[in-house]
Amino acid sequence: MELLTPRLRLDALTSGDAAALFAYRGDPEVARYQGWQPASLEEAAEWIEALAAEPMPGHWWQRAVRLRESGTLIGDLGLCLPGLDRSGDANGDVELGITIAPACQGRGYASEAVRAALDWAFARGVNRAVASVDPRNTASVALLCSLGMRQEAHFRESYWLRGEWADDLVFALLARELRAGADRAGRTR
Ligand SMILES: CC(C)(COP(=O)(O)OP(=O)(O)OC[C@H]1O[C@@H](n2cnc3c(N)ncnc32)[C@H](O)[C@@H]1OP(=O)(O)O)[C@@H](O)C(=O)NCCC(=O)NCCS
């Protein structure tokens, strides 16, 4: 799957991306509220090597976030697709996570990439998207709020993160809420 937005291209991560990915994913500030931080370039390369080529129900699917013009890797976006129910139909939420390299933050790239991923998932019949963030991760909370996502839960000290129990906020958005927001924006233009 390749998604194009006005400024970005979302496509597969390749072995040639390992150094750029390690540079931002290995940054302690970037990794501060994330479960995975590569300890070495080799670990980043192995992580890319192990990524699924195609989306699979119930599994994370990682996409590169690149500048459309140059192809430069500026981040990555993960989608955990709904699992299958007993009749073999996809049933459940899609979960999203995104990382943007510090040098490229604050320019609207995460919003643009997540919107494209939401459109892609909702066009495939997914009804609900969720994202889980540490409340101290103010940039992520701001991103999710700016996308119109609603905070639905605050789980206190619900997981172990880098030597301490951490809280977890769950944000959600329904497909019809995104469509209604787009309709409203269209009417006010
Ligand atoms: C969270 C993250 C992906 C945001 O990326 P970004 O490209 O800088 O975000 P955008 O420029 O698209 O900004 C989106 C919105 O969040 C706001 N925002 C972004 N960073 C912010 C910050 N540090 N403080 C306050 N608001 C912030 C922007 O103002 C914007 O709001 P607006 O649309 O109302 O203007 C980035 O900070 C990051 O990679 N953090 C580390 C990885 C991480 O923790 N990921 C978990 C994500 S679920």
The ligand as an SDF file (V2000), in Angstrom:
LIG
                    3D

 48 50  0  0  0  0  0  0  0  0999 V2000
    3.5400   13.1830   18.5950 C   0  0  0  0  0  0  0  0  0  0  0  0
    4.2620   13.5080   17.3210 C   0  0  0  0  0  0  0  0  0  0  0  0
    4.1050   12.3210   16.3400 C   0  0  0  0  0  0  0  0  0  0  0  0
    3.6770   14.7950   16.6890 C   0  0  0  0  0  0  0  0  0  0  0  0
    4.2900   14.9970   15.4210 O   0  0  0  0  0  0  0  0  0  0  0  0
    4.2610   16.4170   14.6750 P   0  0  0  0  0  0  0  0  0  0  0  0
    4.5360   16.1790   13.2270 O   0  0  0  0  0  0  0  0  0  0  0  0
    5.1390   17.3590   15.3910 O   0  0  0  0  0  0  0  0  0  0  0  0
    2.7370   16.8540   14.8670 O   0  0  0  0  0  0  0  0  0  0  0  0
    1.9690   17.9440   13.9860 P   0  0  0  0  0  0  0  0  0  0  0  0
    2.9400   19.0070   13.5570 O   0  0  0  0  0  0  0  0  0  0  0  0
    1.1790   17.2580   12.9310 O   0  0  0  0  0  0  0  0  0  0  0  0
    0.9960   18.6050   15.0700 O   0  0  0  0  0  0  0  0  0  0  0  0
   -0.2930   18.0970   15.3150 C   0  0  0  0  0  0  0  0  0  0  0  0
   -0.9870   18.9740   16.3500 C   0  0  0  0  0  0  0  0  0  0  0  0
   -0.3690   18.7540   17.6220 O   0  0  0  0  0  0  0  0  0  0  0  0
    0.1610   19.9830   18.1240 C   0  0  0  0  0  0  0  0  0  0  0  0
    1.4650   19.6920   18.7130 N   0  0  0  0  0  0  0  0  0  0  0  0
    2.4600   18.9510   18.1600 C   0  0  0  0  0  0  0  0  0  0  0  0
    3.5210   18.9310   19.0000 N   0  0  0  0  0  0  0  0  0  0  0  0
    3.1660   19.6630   20.0860 C   0  0  0  0  0  0  0  0  0  0  0  0
    3.8210   19.9860   21.2870 C   0  0  0  0  0  0  0  0  0  0  0  0
    5.0780   19.5730   21.5520 N   0  0  0  0  0  0  0  0  0  0  0  0
    3.1590   20.7550   22.2040 N   0  0  0  0  0  0  0  0  0  0  0  0
    1.9080   21.1770   21.9600 C   0  0  0  0  0  0  0  0  0  0  0  0
    1.2100   20.8990   20.8220 N   0  0  0  0  0  0  0  0  0  0  0  0
    1.8460   20.1570   19.9090 C   0  0  0  0  0  0  0  0  0  0  0  0
    0.2990   20.8960   16.9300 C   0  0  0  0  0  0  0  0  0  0  0  0
    0.2180   22.2560   17.2850 O   0  0  0  0  0  0  0  0  0  0  0  0
   -0.8720   20.4600   16.0790 C   0  0  0  0  0  0  0  0  0  0  0  0
   -2.0820   21.0470   16.5410 O   0  0  0  0  0  0  0  0  0  0  0  0
   -2.9960   21.9470   15.5340 P   0  0  0  0  0  0  0  0  0  0  0  0
   -3.3480   21.0340   14.3900 O   0  0  0  0  0  0  0  0  0  0  0  0
   -4.1730   22.2970   16.3860 O   0  0  0  0  0  0  0  0  0  0  0  0
   -2.1070   23.0740   15.1400 O   0  0  0  0  0  0  0  0  0  0  0  0
    5.7920   13.7620   17.5870 C   0  0  0  0  0  0  0  0  0  0  0  0
    5.9080   14.7280   18.6110 O   0  0  0  0  0  0  0  0  0  0  0  0
    6.5680   12.5300   17.9640 C   0  0  0  0  0  0  0  0  0  0  0  0
    7.0300   11.7850   17.0760 O   0  0  0  0  0  0  0  0  0  0  0  0
    6.7370   12.2830   19.2780 N   0  0  0  0  0  0  0  0  0  0  0  0
    7.5540   11.1520   19.7330 C   0  0  0  0  0  0  0  0  0  0  0  0
    6.9580    9.8250   19.3900 C   0  0  0  0  0  0  0  0  0  0  0  0
    5.6850    9.5260   20.2020 C   0  0  0  0  0  0  0  0  0  0  0  0
    5.6330    9.7010   21.3960 O   0  0  0  0  0  0  0  0  0  0  0  0
    4.7010    8.9760   19.4900 N   0  0  0  0  0  0  0  0  0  0  0  0
    3.4480    8.5350   20.0780 C   0  0  0  0  0  0  0  0  0  0  0  0
    2.3360    8.9520   19.1820 C   0  0  0  0  0  0  0  0  0  0  0  0
    0.8130    8.0790   19.4570 S   0  0  0  0  0  0  0  0  0  0  0  0
  1  2  1  0
  2  3  1  0
  2  4  1  0
  2 36  1  0
  4  5  1  0
  5  6  1  0
  6  7  2  0
  6  8  1  0
  6  9  1  0
  9 10  1  0
 10 11  2  0
 10 12  1  0
 10 13  1  0
 13 14  1  0
 14 15  1  0
 15 16  1  0
 15 30  1  0
 16 17  1  0
 17 18  1  0
 17 28  1  0
 18 19  1  0
 18 27  1  0
 19 20  2  0
 20 21  1  0
 21 22  1  0
 21 27  2  0
 22 23  1  0
 22 24  2  0
 24 25  1  0
 25 26  2  0
 26 27  1  0
 28 29  1  0
 28 30  1  0
 30 31  1  0
 31 32  1  0
 32 33  2  0
 32 34  1  0
 32 35  1  0
 36 37  1  0
 36 38  1  0
 38 39  2  0
 38 40  1  0
 40 41  1  0
 41 42  1  0
 42 43  1  0
 43 44  2  0
 43 45  1  0
 45 46  1  0
 46 47  1  0
 47 48  1  0
M  END
$$$$
